[in-house]
Structure formats: structure tokens, C-alpha cells
Amino acid sequence: MGLPLFDAQSDPGPSFVRFAELAGLTTPPTTTDLSAHATTVVAVRYDGGVVLVGDRQATSYYVANRDVRKIEAADRYTALAISGSAARGLEFIRLAQLSFEHYEKMSDAALSLEGKANYLSPLIQRNNLTSTLVVLPLLAGWDLTHQIGRIFEYDGAGGCYERQDFSVIGSGTPYADSTLRLGFRTQMSREEALELAALAIYEAADNDPSTGGPDFVRGIYPMMVTVGAEGFRELGVEVTEATFRAINDRRAATRGVAGGNLR
Amino acid sequence: MSNYFYVAPEQLIKDRAEFAQKGIARGRSIIAAIYDVGVVMVAENPSASLYKISEIYDRIAFAGVGKYNEFDRLREAGIRWADGTGFTYSREDVDARALANYYAQHLGDMFTEGQKPLEVEILVAQLGNKFRPTKLYRIAYEGTISDEERFAVLGGDAETIKGRFAALENGPLNLGETLAHAVAALAGPDRQLPISDLEVGVLEDRGDRRTFARLDDATLAQLLE
């Protein structure tokens, strides 16, 4: 690629996507393909930010991959999670990460959290309306201007909706969503929110074949992330293992019966 | 019928060079220097929002003197080139030398073929790692590219400032010492530069992927104590 210079009329400004289109770096998605799909992620607000928990499995007709990272730091204060086509989703994360950084370098100012959420809308719309490889992301982060954690979810046509409590994406949604509906309280602590979000993923993995649960054999556990005033933090494997082992032990003690105090 | 007068190529080049030099000499200078663990760029710049030094990529920074609109467009092109290359290939494949060459070609083209030469002088700095060396590439208005050792000075008064800085500098020092020498060299013997007139950017490993940082007035005051 040569030096990308533009005159004032055709200049793509600080948008990386517009630049990438002008420079021919991205190709419009048109193929239909049965590729691996990435599945359940939940985001829950707590009093100091947002927690996210997501499974690690990519599913085709078989388990395509057991340690996919479906939650990534889009930047220091923003987490981006994906569901739907794994191939498109992972590219989507790369494009979003780069877009936010590109904007920041070009303009010497970081985008607001709402600005980032809105920026993704046309990207999702363009991808989903031109391809069968549908991507549905989830954006959650710490809003530096308003000093609160915020969650944004999207519909298939790119519509962006802010959620006050929690959000779920992926094929395990019915099970994870039910768990969160029953368990969610306002003013939860970080630990309570993490516990609840982990339980939601456990339930989704229990009933949805495309969602991977804790893998005690391989030592692969769902990802657990917090985003607060201190920024994006991914919890270590000691914490994720302990969390899921505790849920699993409780469930094993009742021979799989869930509900009430047995949760 | 219009008349075209013959102008010797030597004269044309000389005129263009003088034109560009005059434009560049109007602005204040910039020093970039390698210190023990990084690269520091120091500019005399009373404006707190129109930057002369900025981030291009994870380990690459840009500095420009001369006409603001001209070097700012080059800065933007550099960011686009770096982000585009990193997106297409890998972040590891973004190399300052390639970017410096593109800049040199563009400045060279503008000097010989453009309506007027660009009145800018720019610097591409790269912080080294296991795979790449720390580098300072200075690119002049006519496209001459020079690979500077230890430090580089941009701007009209470059030779004088270079002399002053070279006299102070002996081997790689820490950030505070290097910064103090750079400020002294920029100021000269007859004046003091207030901290509010300094723009300082560094490339240094702090455990993050991105290594560029601007130093604010409080940090500068602390370092220059």
C-alpha cells in the first residue's frame, strides 16, 4: 500500500472503516457458508461498572474450537463481545478495536462510549443485510464522562439499544436470560454480579449444545471480565476455575436438580 | 500567443529549495533524542492543542515542523498507512523505515513536480524491540531521508541547535537529563523556555502495546527539576 493521501473533499476523516473501504482493504461480505459459530455471552451491570462472562466454544456440526475468546478489550475502558459467525465476529472485533484507536490517533481525542456504540450500528447493518454470516455484538464499558458502567446491545439490522440491567447474546440466550431475570438485583456488588453471570453461562451450557461449559478435563473455563473505573480486567484462570467448580459442586450434590437455594 | 521564458533546471531547483527553506525557517524547531530506554521528542510550541508531535502506531511517532496544514496531512496519511498495513498483515509488520520511504517519495515528488514544494521537515521515530532497532528518520522538504544516530533536529535553526545539543550530550542518559539538554539546546544561551511553551512526547515501554505518551506540564516540571 502506498501513502494514503486524500484531498479535502474525498478525505475519509477519522473513520477507519470509511478509509478501509476507499483503500479497498475490506471486501463486502457476500458468501453463504456453514462456518463455525460462536455462542453465549452475558453482560451484567453492578454498582461499579459491568461484568461479562462468555463461553469459549465455536460450533459447526462439531465442536470446532474450545478456547475461542469471544470477549475482547475494544480499548482500555470498553469490552466487545460477539455471537453469530465466528469468522465474521472475530474480524468485527479487530475492525472495532482498530476503529476506536484510529479515531483517537487521528483526532487526538477518545470517542465517547455512546459514540463507540453508535459507530458499530452501520457496521452490523452492512454485514448482516448482505450476508448470511450474521454477527451480533455486545458493547459494554465504563463511561468516563458519566462515571457509570453501560451496556449496549444490537438487533440484526444494526439497531442499538442501551440496557439498564443486563444483556445476553448467542444461542444460549433463553437459558442465560431466564437465570439473569430471576437473579438480577439493583446495586449488586462486583462479586455478586460475577457469580450471577457465571451461573447464567453455566445454565446456558447445560441446555444449549452450542454453548461450551466449564471444561474440567482441559482446564478451559468461560471468560470472566470486569470493566469499571480501573478499566478492562480479565480474571485469571484460578478465579474462573474456582467460580465454576463451586457451581458445579453444588449442582453435583443435588444430582443436577437446580432452583431455589440449590442454584 | 503566450511567451514561456527558459529557466535553467539548476535555477528552478534552487528557487524551489529557497522557497521551502524560507517557509520552514519561520517555525520553531524540534529535537528528538534517544535516551536509555526510549525516544523523547521536544518541540517549542505555545499552542496546547495544535500538536507537532503525535502517535502513528504502537512503536512509531511522528514530528513535523513548517506549515501546519501540510505536515498534519502527512501525519494523517501515516496513521492511515500504519493502521491499514497492520490490519491487512500483522501489527508486527508495520515498520518505520517503510513509512519514512513513502514520506520521502511523496516529498520528493512534490518538490520536483508539485505546484510548490511542501514547506515541511518531518521525523519518523521508532522505538526498538527484540526485532527492530530504535530509529530516527529525518525527511527534508525535497525528500532527502537521513537515518540519524542518537538525536535529530528539525527546523530552520537546526544546525545551531544541533551544535548546542551535541555539546551537552554524551551517551544515552535518562529521560530527565535528555529532556533538560534538549530544552537548553532549543532555548539557547539568551533565553529560558517556560514549561507551558513545551510540547513533549515519548516512546517508552510501559507494559502496554502502545508506547507513545504526551508528557503534561506537571510531569515536565518534575522531570526538569
Contacts between the chains, C-beta under 8 A, distances in Angstrom:
chain1	res1	chain2	res2	distance
A	1	B	81	6.4
A	1	B	84	5.7
A	1	B	85	6.1
A	1	B	88	7.2
A	2	B	102	6.5
A	3	B	77	5.1
A	3	B	78	7.8
A	3	B	81	5.8
A	3	B	102	4.0
A	3	B	103	6.9
A	3	B	105	7.4
A	3	B	106	5.3
A	4	B	77	5.5
A	4	B	80	4.4
A	4	B	81	5.7
A	4	B	84	6.6
A	5	B	73	6.8
A	5	B	77	4.9
A	5	B	106	7.0
A	11	B	76	8.0
A	16	B	83	6.0
A	16	B	87	7.9
A	19	B	80	5.4
A	19	B	83	7.9
A	19	B	84	7.1
A	20	B	84	6.8
A	20	B	87	6.9
A	23	B	80	7.6
A	23	B	84	5.8
A	25	B	84	5.6
A	25	B	87	6.1
A	25	B	88	5.8
A	94	B	87	7.1
A	95	B	87	7.8
A	98	B	83	5.8
A	98	B	86	7.5
A	98	B	87	5.7
A	101	B	83	7.5
A	101	B	210	7.9
A	102	B	79	6.8
A	102	B	80	7.9
A	102	B	83	5.0
A	105	B	54	7.2
A	105	B	55	5.3
A	105	B	56	7.4
A	105	B	79	5.0
A	105	B	83	7.8
A	106	B	76	6.1
A	106	B	79	5.8
A	108	B	51	6.4
A	108	B	54	6.9
